[in-house]
Structure formats: structure tokens, C-alpha cells
């Protein structure tokens, strides 16, 4: 993968493609259960769709702006787009190779994905009836040559491009489009000739088989058909009309998103040349518009839902377990009032978070609940608990981030529901996203107001908590809760500026304050290294792209600060340099769970500072979002976080080196095999079998 040596950092978008390459490696790994390998292909495809909708669309906008865009990039936007095109084409070839191998392995498992021309007589009858009963009313064929204005093709759909002709007059061809309906399951289970076999036909092949019936009116006897999809610019432009509310602006922008300019056209490489040329022309595309030839199947993200029950080896996830402090059946609230409690998802159950709010909803002493919401589950138990709290007379305030990309519509629906019930819903701060994951609960006890709640690295989403690895601190610590209260004061009265945020001492917020605090910690390690004292940082995050912080880390490495970096996704630092006194240890872990947590450890001359955070080291997180980074002072929890980081730093199964070439080489230490997510599960589960000293680190 190309990276210009003259640049101080690696291009963000090139680095992101390298991350998606690591996802593709998981699909290629024969030690991963077959069902999970298919899921990784789906994740890769879904990631790439979003990348084109947002990042590629942004680069194209920069080109349209012209010279003004150069201030945002060290290189020309078109050069980066050309690099992206080359990388994506290479990854597409690798994707096809991996899928062909998986396809063959599915046959060994006696799972057959059958094409429309491979159906036996019984299956043909089944597909005909299935089409009539389930499919026919959900499709509208479009004779595109007869339509003056070419239809606006939907971004998340796939289309069947149909070419029709008569055998005796092959030159007279007719074109049609059929949108594959997303309301139906894409995987149709067929009658199998043998009881130990499973036969599946894709929904588009059900339609293909029935093309003669669909177009019987025209009298054609020859058909060919090809799947394609269009990816559109999904970046939302909120205009500056001061007479329009943010809600109206968002609703308008969501409608416009569906008409966004195409930024990628992916098609079956076997497509009829005439049809291909016609589509490119009608969609106003050019060779610079990321025309990606692929295989027969597209929208592979649907394969994340590939039927699981048909596999002999299910590859089921390990079951979560209860935190040791919650095993005696005591109320979560009562435990939190006595002790800080760190939940590690998905190893620990997400239920205590829901239970904490459910208990607050019916607790007669609770008066107030405040919580932030970024990405919510469609049937959110968190939100349902808040609705119940309102009904029980609590003052409920929810900070909903309506601009959480691709979750805007769902969040709008929750806003309406909460307001109907009587909750106070705030929709954020102008020009700033609310990305902090915090909760504040107030109750009156013995004529005093006490506060408790939580601060988390992950979203309040019980669905994603099953696959996202995150940390969530449940606490009634006075210093922490005072700072969380200050952050809510800012969110409720942003016009007063950041004075509330500047008063925070334990929960360090952004914007403004967090960047300064990080600089202070790095500078302290640099100072200690120069004075011959031990100096080290272990930094875990999703993305590292902020250039000024990368330059500060470079400075630290040059004076001998020990740097251990665990970065799952975007990594723009050049981790290898002869100028570094100590080699930078930089790895990425992509495995069964999505490593989503942010944890930072600063050595501080032996008096370690340990933080959990919602923020990555990116400009957007530090300068344009409200984030919360919590200093951990509980002795046991600090040690727990450090132990988990040590396990991850010793991973030699799923860890990849983050080098200057972004080559994604696996760490091969030659030691005993250590797969960090398995070892973390064992480490935390063992604690459930060991009595916990609740006195240490209690509030």
C-alpha cells in the first residue's frame, strides 16, 4: 500500500483501508469458524460501503472545491483517490478469492448455494411458488429505456440489470431494472434432495428464475441478468438557515442523502457490455468514479445474517457472566453505592446497566435521571427504562445525538417517543456532536442528595454490547459524579461556554480541556525520560490520526519514552524510525469482538494515571465533540485494566504489527499462543470464582 515518504504521517484513508484489510484477513483465516468467516466478509463489505459514502465522498467534494481543499491535506485529494482505487481493486480480488474458497468449504459442510439454473425439479416448483406468494408483490420492474428520467437508485439496495431479446433477432435488445426487495430474507432455504444437506438460493436468483414470467407480456425468450449497486455520498450537509430548526434540517438532509451523488459503481464483471455502457452513461459516471468490477454477488453485508442453524459447527460465542460483586442477588444500585464497579463488555453481562436504570425508575428516593444517547438499539431497553421513569414521576433528561451517522432516523424516532412520554430531550450543542457516554442519577437519602451513575467507553446499546469490547464504570464516587454533573450543566446550557467543563478534575472532557491534559501527560513522560527516570505510555484506542499528538508521540519516542500502542483502526503514525531511542510497539487486534475501548496509561514516575475514554485521538473527538475521559483511582480496577492491556500486548494470534508499510503482518513472537480475547475471558471469569475484597478502593 502506497504511503508517501515525504509526509510526516500516513494518509488517514489509506490507513483505514489497511484496517479493513485486517478484517479481510479474518475471513481468510482457516482457524476461524466458517460461519464467522462469512460474517467477516459481510463486515468488510459493510465497512467499505460506509467508507465510500463518507470518506471518498468527502475527497470528491474537496476536488470540486479546488485549491481551498489543499489546506486540509498534505497530498492532492485526487492522488489519494487514485491510491484508494488501486487498493480497493486489489482487496476486491482478494475478497473474490476468499469467497471462492469459502464457497468450496460450504460444499464440504454439505451447504450448497444454488444458482437459478442449478435447481432440480422440486426446487424449481418451490421457487416458482415462493415467487408468486412472497416476492411478486414486492418488485416493480422498470423498462429503463422507456423512462425519460433515469430512476434515482437507492444507496443500500442491489439491482438486477436485465437484458432481453428474441432468439431469432438477437440484435434487438431491451433493458430493464429490478430492485431486489430488502423487506425479504435474502437467503431462501430450498427443499434438499438429502436430509443431511442444506440448499440455499439467493433472493435475486429466485427473481432470475422467474424472469420469463415477469416479462411474459413482451414475448422474449432469451434473458441475461447481472447484479450491480450504487454507493452514494452520505455526508449530511446541514445548512445555516437560522429560521430552520435542527430537526427540520436533519429531516431534509436525510431525504437529500437518498439523492446523493454516486461515488462508487460495483457490478458483475460478466455484465453485458451494452448494458454496462448504458448504465454508466445514464448514471453520469466516468472512469474516475470508482467503477469496481466484482463477482456475481453484491451487498455482501447481508451475509452477516447468513443462516447459522445449518452449520454443524456453530461457532457460538462464549456466554457472558455476571460481575463478581453482582453474584449475590443484591440490587445493582446498592452495590454501586458502596463500591466502584467496572463492567467489561461483552465478557460481563450488559444487564446491570439496564437494571441500574430500571431500579432508579421505580425507586421512590430517586428524583432525577440524566443520560446521553449516541447509538441506540432499535428496541432499546435503556430507553424503555427511561420511559418508565418518566411515568413514575422522575425528571428525565436525555441528550440525544441526532447526527450519529446512519442512526439519525432511529434517534429521531426515540426523540418523539420520549417527548410524548414527558421526558426532556435535548439534541446537542451547535456544531458539535455529543459522543460522551455518561449517566447521572440523583436521589434523596436522609435529607441529602446523593449522586451515582456511570461513564463508559461504549454506546448504551444492548445489541452491540454483545460484540463490542468496552469498559463501563458504575460509580457513586463524589469527585466523578460532580464532574459528570458539570458536563451535563454544559450540555443543558451550552450558550454559557465551557466554564463548567474547565472546572472538571477527574472526568476530563473535550472540547478544549482533554487535548491540553493529554499534552501535559505526554510532556511529563518526556521530561522524566530526559531526566533519566522511567517513562512509558500504553495507549489503546480505535483511531490515532491527530497530527499534533502524533508529533508529540514522535518526540517522546526520540527521547526514550516506552510507547505501547494498541490501535484497532486508523493509524497514521510512522511507528518505525531510526531516531527513536526505543522501538515503538504498535499493534492492532481484530478478532471475534470489536475492540472498541479507549484506555490510556501514563507511567507518571510510578504513580500511574489510568483513564478510560469515549474519545479517540482524532481532531473530531478532541476539538469538535463532547467526550468524557475518566481517571480511574480504584486500586483493583486500575490493576484490572492494566492486566487486560498486558494480555493484549502479548497477543500473538490476532495481533498485527502496525508498521510504516501497513503490511498487516501477524505478530509472531514464537512463544506460547496467546489469543487476547480468549485469555481476557479466562482472566475475568476466574475472578467470578474468587472472593472479592470489597474494602479496597471503596468509595
Secondary structure, 3 states (H helix, E strand, C coil): CCCCCCCCCCCHHHHHHHHHHHHHHHHHCCCCCHHHHHHHHHHHHHHHHHHHHHHHHHHHHHHHHHHHHHHHCCCCHHHHHHHHHHHHHHHHHHHHHHHHHHHHHHHHCCEEECCHHHCCHHHHHHHHHHHHHHHHHHCCCECHHHCCCCCCCCCCCCEEEEEEEECCEEEEEEEEEEECCCCCCCEEEECCCCCCCEEEEEHHHHHHHCHHHHCHHHCCCEEEEEEEEEEECCCCCCCCCCCCCHHHHHHHHHHHHCCCCEEEEEEECCCCHHHHHHHHHHCCCCCCCCEEEECCCCCHHHHHHCCCCCCCCCCCCCCCECCHHHCCCCCHHHHHHHECEEEEECCECCHHHHHHHHHHHHCCCEEEEEEEECCCCCCCHHHHHHHHHHHCCCEEEEEECCCCCCCHHHHHHHHHHHHHHCCEEECCECCEEECCEEEEEEEEECCEEEEEEEEECCCCCCCHHHCEEEEEEEECCHHHHHHHHHHHHHHHCHHHCCHHHHCCCCEEEECCHHHHHHHHHHHHHHHHHHCCCCCEEEEEECCECCHHHHHHHHHHHHCCCEEEEEECCCECCCCCCCCCCCCCEEEEECCCCEECCEEEEECHHHCCEEEEECCCECHHHHHCEEEEEEECCCHHHHHHHHHHHHHHHCCCCCEEECCCCCCCCECCCCCCCCCHHHHHHHHHHHHHCCCCCCCCCEC
